[in-house]
Amino acid sequence: MRKGDKVIIISGKDKGFKGEIIQVDIKNQRVIVDGANLIKKHMKSGKKNEKGQRIEMPAPIHVSNAMLYCEKCGKGVKASFKAKKDGEAAGKRIKIRVCKKCKNEI
């Protein structure tokens, strides 16, 4: 999974939620999905006249709890790779991800 991918949450409290990946942590196998797994963080006031506040922010979830979302199929899918010829540079091939069910480019 990469930053900017559309995913669907397949387990946990936000099961069925569709969102975009904001950040990927490869070492800990975690992703942060925009709008999913929201937590409240208490922020202290910085200056005398400011008030403290509670901020809702997304927390990381494990990669196994999210699945790539295919717009055409309308559900979570596995991805496979396909070689595509590049029109600009002759003989160069680009590897793209495609949906295993409908063969649509992800």
Backbone as CSV, one residue per row, in Angstrom:
resi,resn,N_x,N_y,N_z,CA_x,CA_y,CA_z,C_x,C_y,C_z
1,MET,0.839,-1.182,0.000,0.000,0.000,0.000,0.878,1.238,0.000
2,ARG,0.387,2.259,-0.645,1.148,3.493,-0.784,0.312,4.676,-0.329
3,LYS,1.008,5.780,-0.105,0.341,7.021,0.261,-0.557,7.459,-0.901
4,GLY,-1.794,7.830,-0.580,-2.733,8.272,-1.602,-3.653,7.179,-2.118
5,ASP,-3.428,5.924,-1.727,-4.301,4.824,-2.152,-5.643,4.904,-1.447
6,LYS,-6.707,4.510,-2.153,-8.025,4.387,-1.542,-8.104,3.001,-0.924
7,VAL,-8.516,2.949,0.353,-8.622,1.671,1.051,-9.977,1.574,1.741
8,ILE,-10.340,0.348,2.093,-11.530,0.086,2.889,-11.074,-0.668,4.131
9,ILE,-11.607,-0.292,5.290,-11.254,-0.946,6.549,-12.061,-2.236,6.644
10,ILE,-11.388,-3.380,6.863,-12.076,-4.670,6.855,-12.312,-5.246,8.245
11,SER,-11.714,-4.641,9.293,-11.991,-5.112,10.649,-11.754,-3.986,11.644
12,GLY,-12.353,-4.140,12.821,-12.219,-3.127,13.856,-13.459,-2.256,13.967
13,LYS,-13.348,-1.183,14.750,-14.515,-0.334,15.018,-14.981,0.456,13.802
14,ASP,-14.107,0.682,12.830,-14.460,1.430,11.620,-14.652,0.520,10.408
15,LYS,-15.084,-0.706,10.625,-15.257,-1.671,9.541,-16.199,-1.112,8.479
16,GLY,-15.776,-1.183,7.214,-16.580,-0.688,6.104,-16.273,0.742,5.698
17,PHE,-15.425,1.434,6.464,-15.089,2.835,6.169,-14.133,2.891,4.987
18,LYS,-14.412,3.810,4.044,-13.539,4.005,2.889,-12.805,5.327,3.039
19,GLY,-11.504,5.335,2.816,-10.724,6.553,2.934,-9.402,6.455,2.205
20,GLU,-8.638,7.529,2.297,-7.357,7.626,1.607,-6.216,7.517,2.613
21,ILE,-5.150,6.850,2.228,-3.990,6.698,3.102,-3.225,8.017,3.141
22,ILE,-2.977,8.507,4.362,-2.232,9.748,4.562,-0.747,9.464,4.758
23,GLN,-0.466,8.413,5.533,0.918,8.111,5.898,1.102,6.607,6.033
24,VAL,2.292,6.127,5.669,2.622,4.703,5.766,3.872,4.542,6.612
25,ASP,3.817,3.635,7.602,4.973,3.317,8.438,5.371,1.878,8.115
26,ILE,6.380,1.713,7.269,6.779,0.395,6.789,7.368,-0.459,7.912
27,LYS,8.160,0.145,8.774,8.847,-0.589,9.850,7.853,-1.262,10.795
28,ASN,6.812,-0.538,11.199,5.820,-1.066,12.143,4.576,-1.627,11.460
29,GLN,4.548,-1.657,10.134,3.432,-2.158,9.334,2.116,-1.480,9.705
30,ARG,2.139,-0.156,9.734,0.949,0.634,10.091,0.646,1.646,9.000
31,VAL,-0.627,1.983,8.860,-1.058,3.038,7.943,-2.003,3.976,8.680
32,ILE,-2.018,5.239,8.255,-2.965,6.208,8.795,-3.937,6.541,7.669
33,VAL,-5.226,6.253,7.916,-6.276,6.493,6.933,-7.050,7.732,7.362
34,ASP,-7.259,8.647,6.417,-7.953,9.899,6.696,-9.393,9.634,7.133
35,GLY,-9.718,10.031,8.372,-11.074,9.897,8.899,-11.356,8.589,9.617
36,ALA,-10.431,7.648,9.636,-10.639,6.363,10.300,-9.839,6.299,11.604
37,ASN,-10.348,5.547,12.572,-9.704,5.344,13.866,-9.373,6.684,14.536
38,LEU,-10.369,7.545,14.637,-10.163,8.877,15.217,-9.999,8.794,16.726
39,ILE,-9.006,9.524,17.246,-8.789,9.625,18.687,-8.833,11.099,19.070
40,LYS,-9.095,11.361,20.347,-9.107,12.740,20.827,-7.811,12.999,21.579
41,LYS,-7.105,14.049,21.168,-5.855,14.427,21.807,-6.072,15.753,22.527
42,HIS,-5.649,15.825,23.776,-5.799,17.042,24.570,-4.572,17.922,24.375
43,MET,-4.799,19.133,23.907,-3.718,20.083,23.667,-3.719,21.134,24.765
44,LYS,-2.551,21.363,25.314,-2.388,22.366,26.358,-2.321,23.754,25.722
45,SER,-2.737,24.769,26.484,-2.666,26.125,25.945,-1.207,26.552,25.823
46,GLY,-0.883,27.264,24.746,0.488,27.695,24.500,0.792,29.045,25.116
47,LYS,-0.200,29.924,25.105,-0.018,31.266,25.631,-1.006,31.512,26.763
48,LYS,-0.884,32.650,27.440,-1.761,32.955,28.568,-3.227,33.087,28.159
49,ASN,-3.483,33.766,27.041,-4.856,34.043,26.647,-5.523,32.901,25.875
50,GLU,-4.763,31.885,25.488,-5.323,30.760,24.749,-5.950,29.751,25.697
51,LYS,-6.933,29.009,25.181,-7.544,27.933,25.946,-7.006,26.606,25.441
52,GLY,-7.021,25.624,26.317,-6.667,24.277,25.893,-7.802,23.725,25.047
53,GLN,-7.525,22.707,24.255,-8.559,22.157,23.391,-8.365,20.674,23.154
54,ARG,-9.432,20.041,22.667,-9.373,18.632,22.283,-9.410,18.564,20.766
55,ILE,-8.455,17.844,20.203,-8.356,17.718,18.746,-8.602,16.263,18.363
56,GLU,-9.456,16.060,17.359,-9.649,14.718,16.819,-8.648,14.494,15.707
57,MET,-7.919,13.397,15.801,-6.920,13.088,14.781,-6.909,11.583,14.517
58,PRO,-6.578,11.167,13.289,-6.555,9.734,12.982,-5.322,9.056,13.591
59,ALA,-5.544,7.859,14.130,-4.461,7.062,14.710,-4.114,5.945,13.718
60,PRO,-2.894,5.406,13.795,-2.504,4.351,12.862,-3.236,3.038,13.118
61,ILE,-3.464,2.290,12.046,-4.035,0.944,12.133,-3.090,-0.017,11.413
62,HIS,-3.204,-1.293,11.722,-2.337,-2.286,11.101,-2.727,-2.481,9.641
63,VAL,-1.742,-2.781,8.821,-1.943,-2.939,7.381,-2.941,-4.062,7.080
64,SER,-2.955,-5.102,7.904,-3.846,-6.235,7.661,-5.316,-5.881,7.852
65,ASN,-5.608,-4.756,8.504,-6.993,-4.333,8.725,-7.516,-3.434,7.611
66,ALA,-6.698,-3.142,6.611,-7.109,-2.311,5.481,-6.863,-3.078,4.187
67,MET,-7.724,-2.810,3.202,-7.609,-3.485,1.916,-7.796,-2.469,0.807
68,LEU,-7.055,-2.621,-0.291,-7.195,-1.717,-1.426,-8.633,-1.718,-1.919
69,TYR,-9.131,-0.540,-2.305,-10.509,-0.390,-2.756,-10.532,-0.137,-4.258
70,CYS,-11.302,-0.946,-4.972,-11.449,-0.786,-6.422,-12.744,-0.026,-6.690
71,GLU,-12.629,1.097,-7.406,-13.800,1.929,-7.725,-14.781,1.173,-8.624
72,LYS,-14.262,0.399,-9.566,-15.113,-0.310,-10.525,-15.880,-1.460,-9.867
73,CYS,-15.177,-2.265,-9.046,-15.816,-3.390,-8.348,-16.695,-2.901,-7.195
74,GLY,-16.253,-1.827,-6.544,-16.991,-1.287,-5.401,-16.743,-2.037,-4.115
75,LYS,-15.608,-2.731,-4.026,-15.261,-3.448,-2.792,-13.757,-3.606,-2.664
76,GLY,-13.330,-4.165,-1.546,-11.911,-4.393,-1.297,-11.387,-5.520,-2.170
77,VAL,-10.194,-5.312,-2.732,-9.626,-6.301,-3.650,-8.140,-6.490,-3.392
78,LYS,-7.613,-7.577,-3.930,-6.172,-7.793,-3.943,-5.627,-7.202,-5.225
79,ALA,-4.365,-6.841,-5.206,-3.756,-6.236,-6.391,-2.719,-7.174,-6.991
80,SER,-2.618,-7.125,-8.307,-1.553,-7.835,-9.003,-0.827,-6.812,-9.869
81,PHE,0.277,-7.216,-10.448,1.083,-6.301,-11.254,1.017,-6.691,-12.719
82,LYS,1.084,-5.670,-13.559,1.026,-5.874,-14.996,2.046,-4.953,-15.643
83,ALA,2.745,-5.445,-16.648,3.726,-4.631,-17.359,3.009,-3.817,-18.429
84,LYS,3.330,-2.540,-18.496,2.713,-1.638,-19.471,3.828,-0.955,-20.246
85,LYS,3.691,-0.904,-21.554,4.706,-0.248,-22.378,4.542,1.259,-22.274
86,ASP,5.663,1.933,-22.143,5.666,3.387,-22.076,5.730,3.942,-23.489
87,GLY,4.827,4.868,-23.825,4.760,5.421,-25.167,5.914,6.354,-25.497
88,GLU,6.444,7.057,-24.508,7.505,8.034,-24.753,8.849,7.377,-25.030
89,ALA,9.276,6.494,-24.151,10.582,5.844,-24.313,10.368,4.453,-24.899
90,ALA,10.907,4.216,-26.057,10.726,2.935,-26.742,11.429,1.820,-25.987
91,GLY,10.726,0.716,-25.819,11.320,-0.441,-25.166,11.243,-0.428,-23.653
92,LYS,10.799,0.668,-23.040,10.701,0.729,-21.580,9.352,0.195,-21.131
93,ARG,9.366,-0.565,-20.052,8.127,-1.104,-19.497,7.931,-0.554,-18.090
94,ILE,6.695,-0.256,-17.779,6.339,0.251,-16.455,5.451,-0.781,-15.773
95,LYS,5.712,-1.030,-14.489,4.925,-1.969,-13.721,3.760,-1.214,-13.076
96,ILE,2.518,-1.610,-13.351,1.353,-0.964,-12.751,0.557,-1.986,-11.943
97,ARG,-0.204,-1.486,-10.962,-1.048,-2.355,-10.144,-2.439,-2.422,-10.754
98,VAL,-2.980,-3.639,-10.813,-4.324,-3.842,-11.343,-5.143,-4.688,-10.371
99,CYS,-6.455,-4.520,-10.430,-7.387,-5.301,-9.617,-7.395,-6.731,-10.133
100,LYS,-7.342,-7.718,-9.228,-7.325,-9.118,-9.648,-8.671,-9.567,-10.206
101,LYS,-9.760,-8.916,-9.800,-11.089,-9.333,-10.242,-11.464,-8.761,-11.605
102,CYS,-11.362,-7.419,-11.736,-11.841,-6.780,-12.965,-10.715,-6.304,-13.880
103,LYS,-9.474,-6.490,-13.489,-8.287,-6.083,-14.261,-8.234,-4.584,-14.522
104,ASN,-8.901,-3.798,-13.688,-8.896,-2.341,-13.792,-7.653,-1.787,-13.098
105,GLU,-7.052,-0.735,-13.664,-5.859,-0.118,-13.080,-6.216,0.579,-11.760
106,ILE,-5.413,0.327,-10.733,-5.644,0.940,-9.416,-4.824,2.207,-9.305
